[in-house]
Every structure is written in C-alpha cells, then in structure tokens.
Amino acid sequence: MLGAVIGFFNACTHVYTARGVYYRVRKGDSLAGIAKKYRIDLQELAEVNNIENVAEVKEGRSVYIPGVTPSSFARIIEREGQLSQGPRPKKEPPKQKPEVQASVAPGPVIEVDHDRFRWPIEGELSSLFGMRHGRRHDGIDIRAKKGTPVTAAADGEVAYSQRLRGYGNLILVKHDDDFFTVYAHNSVNLVKKGAKIKKGQVISKVGSTGRATGPHLHFEVREGTKSRNPLFFLPKTLYAQKARERGTDYGGPEE
C-alpha cells in the first residue's frame, strides 16, 4: 500500500512540472488567448495562477505558464510575431457598426465548485497552490496551533493513514467522483485505513511532522492523481481572499 500511495503522489509530476516561465500580460491579452497560444489547458492555467475569473487578468500581471521552457517560449513568441520592440499597430475601426448585435456565444469560463468541500480547519493561509520559490506546491498551507482538530472536508473513506516521507503523518481520504483530499504534517492521525468518515468529523490534529517549519495543515485536493487547486473547491473566506490578494510566488523571471 505504501508503494501505491507514493506512486499516487508522484503521478502528479507527469501532469505538472516545475519547468515553466512567467509571462507578463500585455494590453489586449486574455487568459484564454494565453492558454491557446502556449497550448495549455485554460483550467490548468487558471488554477496554477489562482485565477477564478478571466476578468482578473489585468495588463502587467505576471502569469506562470507551466511546462514551457525559455527556449520553447521564445519560439512561440517568435511564431506569434511578438518580438518587435515597437508598439503594436492600431486596429482600424470598423466602417459601420451594426445597430443590432447578434447573440454572442459565452466566452470561456473557469470552473469552480465552492460547495464541494468544507474547510478542514480555520486559519491564515501561509502558502497557496501553484509555484512557491520556484517549485510546485500542490496544496495550500493553513496555519494553526499544534493540536488543533482537523476535520474531514467531505464524506468518504480513509485510503491511507500513516507516515509518508516529506508529508509526515498523512491521511488520504477518497470521496465521490474520484476526488481525494490530503491532510499532512499531522501531530497524530485519529482514523485508520478503511474507516468510513463523515463531513466535519475530526480525523487528526495539526502538527509539524515531516518537512515543516512550524505547525500547520498541508491540504490537497486531487481528482484521480491530478492535483487541483483547493481554493476552487472550498467556500470563499476572508482568509482565502487576503491570501489571493497577497499572491503567491510570482516573483520569478518574466518574459
């Protein structure tokens, strides 16, 4: 079972990698356009950058594009004809504007489901999902005092409850629709593998086991083996809003 769990956590490296570049949004850019240009799924691009609404992408913002190397990035830009240092040519306005506009198909939408899971604990978010200090962070970190009760984010069955390298004491819970939630760095696990648990049930206590600099809960949401942004599946809170406004590690090299 341990090997299967390690494989479960390693499998995400085939979906996400720490390789990538930072792109500074230009005037006229859209998140869907950036995703199409760099051949990346719009939902993936949104989640790794903590963007829940396409309107949040403003000129000057840095967007991390995973899986793109600097060399391939340059080739893409060259292909798109954006290497010119001068200003973009202005588009000529249409000669005649129709008085009645036909119905327009809705634009791309970023999928969120804030009612799928509940918060396992309350507290300040010290790290978001996405890039952190140049490395991929597949969950969120929630600060709390050691011993704080951790509750299940939804009904499910415990698939793993042991110590795992790096994660310390870890609990993996399987939910409906092939979703999993992960609770790591626990001081103690209070449920065993195979246990049926209910949403809101206490399953562990906050600790700092594994690679942790202080007491906190590392929480992940996965669909199959693919890591998903937990903030897209948890209710909106003031803590989450403040963390998103503060941002994560978007201070790397930019193109």
C-alpha positions in Angstrom: 0.0 0.0 0.0 2.9 2.4 0.8 4.3 2.0 -2.7 0.9 2.7 -4.2 0.5 5.9 -2.2 3.9 7.1 -3.1 3.1 6.4 -6.7 -0.2 8.3 -6.3 1.7 11.4 -5.1 4.5 11.0 -7.7 2.0 10.6 -10.5 1.3 14.4 -10.5 4.8 15.0 -11.9 3.5 13.7 -15.2 0.8 16.3 -15.2 2.6 19.3 -13.7 6.2 20.2 -13.6 8.3 22.9 -12.1 9.5 23.9 -15.5 7.9 26.9 -16.9 8.1 30.6 -17.5 6.5 33.8 -16.3 4.6 35.8 -18.8 3.7 39.5 -18.3 0.2 40.2 -19.5 0.1 42.7 -22.3 -2.7 45.0 -23.4 -5.4 43.0 -25.2 -4.3 39.7 -23.8 -6.9 37.3 -22.3 -6.3 34.2 -20.2 -8.0 32.1 -22.9 -5.7 33.6 -25.5 -2.6 33.0 -23.4 -3.7 29.4 -22.8 -4.3 28.8 -26.5 -1.1 30.4 -27.6 1.1 28.3 -25.2 -1.0 25.2 -25.7 -2.1 24.7 -22.1 -5.5 23.9 -20.8 -7.3 27.0 -19.6 -8.5 25.4 -16.4 -4.9 24.3 -15.5 -3.5 27.7 -16.2 -6.2 29.3 -14.1 -5.7 27.0 -11.1 -1.9 27.2 -11.0 -2.2 31.0 -11.0 -5.1 31.2 -8.6 -7.4 33.0 -11.1 -11.1 32.2 -10.7 -12.4 34.8 -13.1 -11.0 35.6 -16.6 -11.6 39.3 -15.8 -8.9 39.1 -13.1 -6.2 39.1 -15.8 -5.0 42.7 -16.0 -2.3 44.2 -18.1 1.1 44.0 -16.3 0.2 40.9 -14.2 2.7 38.0 -14.3 1.2 34.7 -15.2 3.1 31.4 -14.7 2.9 29.0 -17.6 4.0 25.5 -16.6 5.7 23.1 -18.9 7.2 25.8 -21.1 11.0 26.2 -21.3 12.6 29.5 -22.0 13.7 28.3 -25.5 10.3 27.0 -26.5 8.7 30.1 -25.0 10.9 32.2 -27.3 9.9 30.1 -30.3 6.2 30.6 -29.5 6.6 34.3 -29.2 8.5 34.4 -32.5 5.8 32.4 -34.1 3.2 34.8 -32.9 5.2 37.8 -34.2 5.6 39.5 -30.8 9.3 40.0 -30.8 9.0 43.6 -32.1 10.1 46.2 -29.6 7.9 48.8 -31.1 4.2 49.4 -30.2 1.6 47.2 -31.7 -0.2 48.7 -34.8 -3.6 50.1 -34.0 -6.5 48.3 -35.5 -8.7 50.3 -37.9 -12.2 50.8 -36.5 -15.0 49.1 -38.4 -16.5 51.2 -41.1 -20.0 50.6 -39.9 -21.3 49.4 -36.5 -24.4 47.3 -36.7 -27.3 48.7 -34.8 -28.4 45.3 -33.6 -25.8 42.8 -32.4 -26.5 39.1 -32.9 -26.4 36.9 -29.8 -22.8 36.2 -28.9 -21.7 32.8 -27.6 -20.5 32.9 -24.0 -16.7 33.2 -23.6 -14.5 30.7 -21.8 -15.4 30.0 -18.2 -13.2 28.9 -15.4 -14.9 26.1 -13.5 -15.2 26.5 -9.7 -17.2 24.5 -7.2 -17.1 26.2 -3.9 -19.6 23.9 -2.3 -17.8 20.6 -2.9 -15.7 20.6 0.3 -15.6 22.3 3.6 -12.6 23.8 5.3 -10.7 21.2 7.4 -9.6 24.0 9.8 -9.8 27.8 10.0 -6.7 29.8 9.8 -4.4 32.1 7.8 -3.1 30.7 4.6 0.6 30.8 4.5 1.1 29.2 1.1 -1.2 28.9 -1.9 -1.5 26.3 -4.6 0.9 26.9 -7.5 4.5 28.0 -7.7 6.4 28.7 -4.5 10.1 29.7 -4.5 10.5 28.2 -8.0 8.9 24.9 -7.1 5.5 23.4 -7.5 3.2 23.4 -4.4 0.3 21.0 -4.9 -1.8 22.2 -2.0 -2.5 25.0 0.5 -0.9 25.5 3.9 -3.1 26.7 6.7 -1.5 27.9 9.9 -2.9 26.7 13.2 -1.8 25.9 16.7 -0.4 22.4 17.4 -3.1 20.1 18.4 -5.9 22.0 16.6 -8.6 19.4 15.5 -8.6 18.7 11.7 -12.0 17.8 10.2 -12.9 15.8 7.1 -13.7 18.0 4.1 -16.5 15.7 3.0 -17.9 12.2 3.5 -15.5 9.5 2.4 -13.3 6.5 3.2 -9.8 6.6 4.5 -7.5 5.2 1.9 -4.2 5.8 3.8 -3.3 6.8 7.3 0.4 6.5 8.0 3.6 8.5 7.9 4.9 9.4 4.4 8.3 10.9 3.6 8.1 14.7 3.5 4.5 14.8 4.4 4.9 13.4 7.9 1.7 11.9 9.4 -0.7 11.9 6.4 -4.3 11.0 5.8 -5.7 10.4 2.3 -9.5 10.3 2.0 -11.4 9.0 -1.1 -14.6 10.8 -2.0 -17.2 10.5 -4.7 -16.4 11.2 -8.3 -12.8 10.1 -7.9 -11.9 13.0 -5.7 -9.4 12.7 -2.9 -8.4 15.1 -0.1 -5.0 15.0 1.7 -4.2 16.1 5.3 -0.5 16.3 6.1 2.0 17.2 8.8 -0.4 16.0 11.5 0.8 15.5 15.0 -1.4 12.5 15.2 -3.8 10.6 12.9 -7.1 9.7 14.6 -8.6 7.4 11.9 -7.3 4.2 10.3 -7.4 3.0 6.7 -10.8 1.7 5.7 -12.7 3.9 8.1 -15.9 5.5 6.8 -15.9 9.1 7.8 -18.4 11.9 7.8 -18.0 15.5 6.7 -16.9 17.6 9.7 -15.6 14.6 11.6 -12.3 15.1 13.5 -9.7 12.9 11.8 -6.4 14.3 13.0 -4.6 17.1 14.9 -2.4 19.8 13.5 1.3 19.2 13.8 4.7 19.8 12.1 5.8 16.3 11.2 7.7 15.7 8.0 9.3 18.7 6.2 7.6 21.5 8.1 9.0 24.6 9.7 6.1 25.1 12.1 2.6 23.7 13.0 0.2 23.9 10.0 -2.0 21.7 7.9 -1.0 21.0 4.3 -4.3 20.3 2.5 -4.6 19.0 -1.0 -7.5 18.2 -3.4 -6.9 15.7 -6.2 -9.1 14.4 -9.0 -7.6 11.0 -9.6 -3.9 11.6 -9.3 -4.1 15.1 -10.7 -3.6 17.9 -8.2 -6.3 20.6 -8.2 -6.4 24.0 -6.6 -8.2 23.6 -3.2 -9.5 27.2 -3.3 -11.6 26.3 -6.4 -13.5 23.7 -4.3 -13.7 25.4 -0.8 -16.1 28.1 0.3 -14.8 31.6 -0.1 -13.5 33.1 3.1 -11.8 36.3 4.2 -8.5 34.4 4.8 -8.6 33.0 1.3 -9.3 36.4 -0.3 -6.5 38.0 1.6 -4.1 35.3 0.6 -5.1 35.6 -3.1 -4.7 39.4 -2.9 -1.3 38.9 -1.3 -0.4 36.4 -4.0 2.0 33.5 -4.1 5.5 33.2 -5.5 5.1 35.2 -8.7 8.4 36.9 -8.4 10.4 34.8 -10.8 11.9 35.6 -14.2 9.4 37.2 -16.6 9.2 37.3 -20.4 
